[in-house]
Amino acid sequence: MAENSSTLTPRRRKTRAAILNAARGIVRTEGIDRLSLRKVAGAIGYTATAIYEYFAGKDDLVAALGALADDRLADYLKRPSPALPVDEQLVEIGMAYIHFAAENPEEFRILFSTPNQPPDESPEPQGSFAILYETIRVGIDSGAFDPGDLDAFAVSYTAWAFVHGMATLRLTALRDYDIDFDPVNRWALERFVSGMKE
């Protein structure tokens, strides 16, 4: 049975980190479809059975990798200066999201490889999504954005879907196109954000 990471001893926490680092390396070089507990175990000199002391199975390991990827995405989304006007900040957050996907394609895929469990109640946004949500909430509260009849969560979902589409296209259907998409992406994001002011 897998252990809760918060209750691990320092030595076991170090082993858990080694397992996750090995798994990340496999995902980056071979893709998530090639990830297996046996392969991770071999990379760190463990048996596959020993891995089960830390993770209940591959899905549990992938979920832990997803949490790490979300932390890294959050680091990207925090890069734009909070001193920027909120509309410019939102454009830069969108660009940061696209850059994260381009620079970390396998981690980006991991983030969306397993469905989130629906909450019993509507929770406060968590993780990287909370950064987008908070920026939009501030924009609405300050009057910079006009959401019409929508609330901040609905507007954040729309913005997320918009930028996620651009990021995903760059990794899939358009991955072999030798085009500088940054100016196009910025133009699209600026028009999208401009539309939120009307």
N, C-alpha and C positions, 0 to 999 in steps of 0.2 A: 504494500500500500504506500502511495506517495506521501511524503511529508510536507507540511506547511513550511515554506521557506523562512517564515518569521520565527519558527521554533528550532531551527537547526543550530547545532554547535558551530563555532568558527570553522573547524576542520570540515564538517559536512557542508557548510555554506560554500567553502572553497571548492569542494568536489562538485557541488551543484553548478557553480559558475563555470567550472571546466567542462561539464557536460553541455551547458548552453553555448559556450564558446565553440566547442567542437561541432555542435549542431548548426550554428550560424555559419561556420566555415564550409560545411557540406552543402548547405542551402545556397550559399553564394557561388560555389564552384560548380555544383552539379544540379541545383534546382531543388525545389521542395518535394517534387515527386520522387526523388532519389533518396530522400531522408528516411532512415530507419534506425531503430534503437540499436540494432546489431552493428550498424556502421558507426554510429556515435560511440558505442562501447569500444569498438576496435581502435578508434582514433585516440582514445585516452587510456587504453590498456585495461579496460574493464570487461566484464562479461555483460551480456544483454540483461541477464537476470538482476545484476547489481543496479542497473539503471532504474529498475522498477522500485527501488527503495526511495527514489527521488521523484519519479514521474509515473503516473498510473498507466501510461501508454503513450503512443505517438501523438494522439490528439492533445493530451495534457502537455507534452513537450512543445508542440506547435503553438498552443495557447500561451505558454511562457515566452516563447520566441516572439509571439505577437505583441505581448506586453512590452518587451524590450524594444521592438520596432516602433511601437507607439511612443515610447519615451524618446527615441531618436528623432521621430517626426516632430514631436513637440519641441525639441531643441531647435530644429529648423524653423518652425513657425514663430519661435520667440526672437529670431534674429532681427526682424524689422524694428526700427526704433519706435518706442512708445511715444516719442515726442512728435512723430509725424501726425498730420491731420488724419482722422479716422478713415477717410476714404482712401488716402494714399497707403495707409497702414494695411487696409484690407487687400489692396492690389498686391502689396509686397508679400503678404501672407499667402496669397494664391500662387505667386511666383515661387515662393519657398516650397510650397507643397509639390509643385511640378518638378522643381530641382531635386527634392528628396527622392521622388519616384525615379527620375532619370539616373541619379547617382547611386541609388540603393534598390535596384529593381526587384531583387528577390525578397528583401525585407518588405518592400511595398506589397508584393503579392501575398506574403505571409499575413499581413494586416487584414486581408480580406479573404483568407482561405477558409475561415470557419465563421459561421454565423454567430452574432451576439445573442445571448439569451435575453428575451424581453423581460423588462423589470416588472415587479408586481405593481409598482406605482411609478409615476413619472419622476425620475431622479434628476438631480442637477447634472448637466453635461460633464463628462469626465475626460481625462487624458487630453490628447491633442485636439479633439473636437471642442473642448472647453475654451481653447484659445480663440478659435474662430467665433464661437458663440459669444464670448465675452466682448470681442471687438464689435460684433454686430449689435449686441445689446447696448453698448456704450453709444454707438452711432444712432440707434433709434432713440435712446433716452435723451441724447443731446440735440435731437432734431436734424442731424445730418442726413439720416436715412428716413424715408417715408415708407413704412411697410404695408400701408393700406390696412386691410383687415387681418393681416398675418401677424403672428407673434414672432419673437426673436428666434425661437427654435425652428419654426417653419422657414424663416428667411435663411437661417444658417444651413438647414438641410438643402435648400435650393442652391446656395453658394457652393456648398460641398459637392453636390452633384455636378455642378457646372465645371469646377476645376478638376474634379476627379475624372470626368470625361476626357479632358485635354491630356491629363497625365497618362491615363490608360491607353489612349490612342497612340501616344508616343512610344509606348512599350510594346504595342501589339501591331495593329494594321500599318502604322507609319514608321515602324522601327528602322527600316532600311532606307528611309528617305534622307538624303544628304541636304537638309535644309536647316537653317537657323530658325527654330521655332520661337525663340524667346521674344523677338519683337511682335510676332503675331499673337502670342499668348498674352503679352502685356496689353496690346491693343484691345483684345477681346475682354480682358479683365477690367480695363478702364471703362469700356462701354457698359459692361455688366454693372459695375459699381455706380456709374453715372445714372443708369436707369433706376437705381435704388433711391436716388435723390428726388425723383419726380413724383 
